[in-house]
Amino acid sequence: MYKKTGLVLLSLLIGSASFAQKKDKAIFKEYKPGYYQNSILKDIRNIDNKLDKKENEKIFFMDQSKMKLPNKLSYYKKTWANPSISQGNTGSCWCFSTTSMYESEIFRITGKKVKLSEMYTVYNEFVEKAKGFVNSRGTTIFEQGSEANAVTRSYKKNGFVPASKYTGLKDGRRFHTHKKMYHEMKAYLKKVKENNAWNEDEVVATIKAIMNHYIGVPPTKFTVDGKEYTPKSFMTDYCKINPDDYVEVLSVKSEPYWKQVSYKVPDNWWNSKEYYNLPLDIFMKVLKKAIKNGYTMSIGGDVSEAGFLRTTNVALVPTFDIPSKYIDENARVFRFANGSTTDDHGMHLMGYYKDKDGKDWYLIKDSSSGSRNNDEAAPEFGYYFFSSDYIKLKMMGFTVHKDALKKYLKKFKN
């Protein structure tokens, strides 16, 4: 009996050791000004009267200094995408990431390399938010953020235009800034609500007038390759994009799986209920198969984590957060429910790599300042490198062509 018990204990110890994960270390790093302060703010300083300044502080981070990290573009099998560009001083990551995905889709479908205007979609989204504000009598949110499917919704209604036909940049600026424009629109809508002045036509006209002043008037017709297009005909005839072919994929245990549900975050301001909610294992399987088969995704979730370093541009889940083997649906929804996972940021997932230990990594094209704190001449400038664990725990959903999950769509009931 004693010998048998000893063997069992030894077996358990060996088994535990085989699943052990080396403990990660953490450090406090002093905050240093980066690309946002040194490039973007210098460009827009004459536009924004007061600029946010971050006092020097020490921030808690995972220590990645002695790790061998796959943070080189050359490691990854990439789909085609336009070079990474900055969203400047705006809250429009949802648009930059999803626009980039659609540009990759245009190339996948037609072979054409097209750069689309993010600001055309941002302009139209602010118009929709103003209408929503009027129709809800001031209860819907009027902020700069939105969701990826707002881009698809806007494309259905308004089409899209080449970036060269509508930049949204005036007075020789390099970077977008919407701070003053947004505050002016917000102040106007506050007065509308205070005065109970719910005239939709008047409100929309005023919101457009404000935007026209700051970012210009969007075109209704333009010429490409010697032919005249409207935004809709350019989308359908030249770029061959059908917005109905794109779906939103979510994985939240708090909502029923295999149903289309609402994503309960502030940026889903119009309460879209078109998200296909998948179990986490299927969610990860679809994502991996899609990128390996040539599709890209606009992906969104939490980027304010100790394992997400802007010095290495690598996103990992440290053991002091949760060991890899315990990352599951419960760990994911626990963080979403208690607010430690938030809907921070939208990015473009457009590459894949499997390292020598068999771990999956994903290449992320980004428009924020955080991915631009390294050498501007380096190929990695404007990109992140996400471990599959990080996506599994912290990325809540993605937009992709419906063919990437065709067999699973049959299981959903409308």
N, C-alpha and C positions, 0 to 999 in steps of 0.2 A: 504494500500500500504506500509506504514512504517513497520507494523508488519510482513508482508510477506517478505519484503526485509531483515528485521532483522533475520527472521528464515532461509532464504537462506544463509545469511552470517555466521550464527551460524553453519549451516550444512556444509558449505565449510571449516570452521575452524576445526570442528570435523573430517571431512574427511581428511584434511591435517595432523592433529595430528596423525591419525591412521596410516599414511604412513611415519611418521617422523622416522628418524634414528638418534640415539644419536651421537653427534659430537665426533670424536676421537681426542685425544691429540697427540702432537709430542714433541720430545726431541732431543737434540744434545748429542751424545755419543762419547766419545773419542775412537779412533781406538786402539785396543790392538792386539798384535801378537797372532795368534792362531795355529791351527794344521799344517797349511802350513809352518809357520816359525819354530815351535817347533819340528816337526816330519819329514816332508818331506825334508826340506832344510838341516837338520842335516845329513840325509842319503845320499844326493846327492852333498854335498858341495865339495867333491873332484872331482866331475865330471864336474860341471858347474863352469867356472872361475869367472864369475860375476853374482851375484844373485840380483834380484829386491828387493829393500827395500822400504817399505812404511813408509813415515815420519808420525809422530804422528799428527793426525788431528781429528777434530770433525765432525761427520757425522750425518745428519738429519734422524731421524727414527720415526716411529709410536711408541707411548708409549703403550706397551702391558702388562705392569707390573701388572695391577690390573684386567686383564681379566681372565676369566676361559677358558682355551684353551685346545682343544682335542689333546694334543701333547704327548700322550702315545700310544705305539704300541698295547697295550692290548685292546684299544677301537675299533680297526679296524678289519673287516673281511678281511683276507688276502688270496691271492692266494700264492702258493708256489713260492719261489724265493731263489736263493743262497744268502748268507750273503752279505751285502754291502762291496765293496772293493774300495780302492782309485785309482784314475787315476794318482796320483802322479803329477809330473811337466810336464804334457802333455796337449795338446788341443784336447783330444780324447773322450770327453764326449759323442759325437754322437755314438761312437763305444761301450763304456761301457754300456750305457743305452739300446741300441738296442740288444747287445749281451745278456744282462740280460733278456730282453723280450723273446728272442728265447730260452733261458734256461728254462724259465717258460712254454713256448710252448712245448718243448720236454717233460717236466713232464706232462703237460695236455694231450698230445697225447699218450705217452708211459708209463708214471709212472716212468721213469728213471731220476735220479738226476745227471745231467752232468754239469761240469764246462768247458766252452769253452774259447779258447784263444782270447782275444781282439787284442793282438799284431799281430797275424797272419793276421787279417783283416786290421789293420793299415798298415802293411807292403805292402799288396796288393793294398791298396788305394793310397799309395804314388807312387807305380808303375804306376797306372792309371793316376794320376795327372802328372807324368813325361811324359807319352805318350800324354796326352792332351796338355801339354805345348809345346811339339815338333810339334804336328799336327796343333796347333793354331798359331805357330810361336811366342810363348811367350806371348800371350794375355790372356790365362786362368790363374786363380789364383792358386798359389802353396803355400798353407798355411796348418796349422795343422788341421783346422776345416773341417767338412763335414756335411752331413745330414744322417738321419737314413736310408734312402733308399740306401745310398752307401753301407751299410752292406748287405742289401738284394741283391743288384747288384753284390757285391763281392761273396756272397754265390753261386749265380747262376753260376758264372764263375769259382770260385776256391774252393768251399766247405768250410768246417771249420775243426778245429782240437781241441782236448782237451787241456785245459790250461797246463796240466802236460807235454804235448809233446812240447810245445813252450811257454815259459814264457816271453821272451823278456827282462829278467833281467839277468845281468852279474855281475861278481865280488862280489857276495854276497849281492847285493843291495836289499832293501825291496821295494823301490818305483821306478816307471818308471820316467825317465827324457829324453826328446827328444830335449832339447834346443841346445846342441852342434851339434847333428846329423842333426837337421833341418837347422841350420845356415850353416852347411857345404854343404848340398844339395842345399840350396837356392843360396849360393855363386857360386857353380858349374853351376847351371842353368843360372845364370846371365852371366857367361862367355860364355856359349853356345849361348845365344842370342847375345851377343856382337860380337862373331866371326861368327855368322850365320852358326853354326855347327849343322845342323838339321838332325843328323843321329840317328834315333830312337833306333836302336839296341845298339849303343854305349852309348847313354844317359841312357837307362834303365839299362844296365850292370853297369854303374858307380853309379847310384842311389842305385842299389841293393848292390854293394860293400860297399858303405857307411853304409847302414843299417846293412849289415852282420857284420860289425865291431862293431857297437854300440849295436845292439839288437839280433844278431845271425841269423843263416840260418834257415828258416822254413823247417819243414819236408815234404817230399812227400809221405812217407809211415810210418805207425806206427801200433802197436798192442794194441788192447783193448779186454779184456776178452778172451785172447788166440787166437784172430783172427786178421789177418792183414787187414788194411783198407787204402785207399787213403782218402784225405780230402773230396772228393765228395761222395765216397761210405759210409764213416762214417756219413755224413749228411743224405743221402737218406736211407741207409739200417739199420744203427744202431739207428739214432735219428729220422728217419721218417719225416724229414722236407722237404717240397716243397716250395722254396722261392716264387714261383708264387702264393701262397695262401695268400700273405701279401700285404696290400695296404697302401697308404699314404692318410691321410685325412687332409683337410685344411679348414679354414673358413676365407676368406678375401673378403670383399665386393667390393674391387677394381677389382676383377676378376669375370667373370660370374659364377653364381651358377649353379650346375648340369652339370658342364663341368669338364674335366680334364685339369688342368692349370699348369703353371710354378710357382714355389715359388721363388719370386724375392728377394733373399738374396744372399750375397757373397758365403756362404757355399754350395749353390747349383751350384757349379762351372761348372758342365757339362750341366746346364740348363735343368734338368729333367722336363718334362711336364706331369708327371703321377699322380699329386696330385688331388684327388677327392674333389672338392670345394663344401662344404655344407653350407646352411644357418646356422646361429649361433644356433638357437633353436634346429635344427636337430643335429648339431655337438655335443651339450651338451647332447642331448638325447641318441645318439649313444654311447658316452663315458660312461655315467652312466649305461646304459643297458649292455654294454660289460663287465665292471668290475663286475657287479652284477651276470653276467652269467659265470664268470670264466675265461674271457680273460684278459690279461694285455696289456699295451701299452707303447711304447717308445714315450715320449711326449717332445715337445720342445717349447721354447719361452723365455720370458724376466724374469730374476731373479734379476735385479738391481733396486729394488724398495724400497721405504721407509717403506712399509708394510710387507716386507720380512725380518724377523729378524733371524740372525744366533745364537742369544742367546736363543730364544725360538724354533727355527726351524719351525716357523709358517708363512705362507704367507696369508695375508689379504689385502683387498683394503680399505684404510682409507677414511673416509668421506671427508678429505681435498684434496684427489685426485678426487674421484667421489662417490656420494652416491649409494648404491646398486641398487636402483630402476632405476637409469639412465644408468646402464651398458647394452649396446646393441651393435648392429652391427656398428652403427655410432661411438660410443665411442671407440670401438675396432680398427676400421680402421683409425680413426683420429690419434690415437697414433702410429699405424704402419706407416702411411704416414709421420708424422712429426719426426719420429725417436726416440720417447720416448719409444716405444716398439721395441725392437731389438731381433734378433735371437741369444740369449746369450748362451743357455745351453740346453743339452738333459738329460732327467731323465727317470726313469722307474716307471710308475704309476701301483701300484699292490695291492691296498686295498681301502676299502670304509667304511664310518661311517656316520650315521645320528644322529645329536645331539638332545637333549631334546627339542630344539626350532624348530626342523624339518629342519635344515640346513644340506646340504651335504658337507662332507669333504672327502679328498682323501689322501691316504698314498703314498708317493713318495720315492722310493729308489734312492740314489744319490751316485755319485762317486767323487764329488768335495770336496775340503777342508772345504767349508763353513758349511757342514752338520756334521763336525767332531770337532767342537770347544767345545763340552760338554764332559761329562765323557765317556771315551773310553770303560768302562765296562758296560755302560747303554745299554739296548736293543734299545734305540732310536738313538744310535750313527750311523750316516750315513743315516739318514732318514729325510724327511721334511713332513709337514702336510699342505696341500693346501685347502683353502676354495674354494667352487665352484665359487664364484665371481672372485677369482684370476685367476682361469683357464679360465673363461668366458672372462675376459678382457685381459689377458696377455699371455696365452698359445696358440700358433698359429696353431699347428698341431700335429698329432700323427700317429704312425704306429700300425696296428692291423691286426689280421686275417680277411680275407674278409667275413667270415660267420657272423662277428659281425655287419655288415651293409648290409647283403645280399639283403634285400627288397629294399634298397635305390640304390644299384648298377644298378638295372634295369632301373632307371630313367636317367642314363647317356648315352650320345651318343658318341661313339668313333669317 
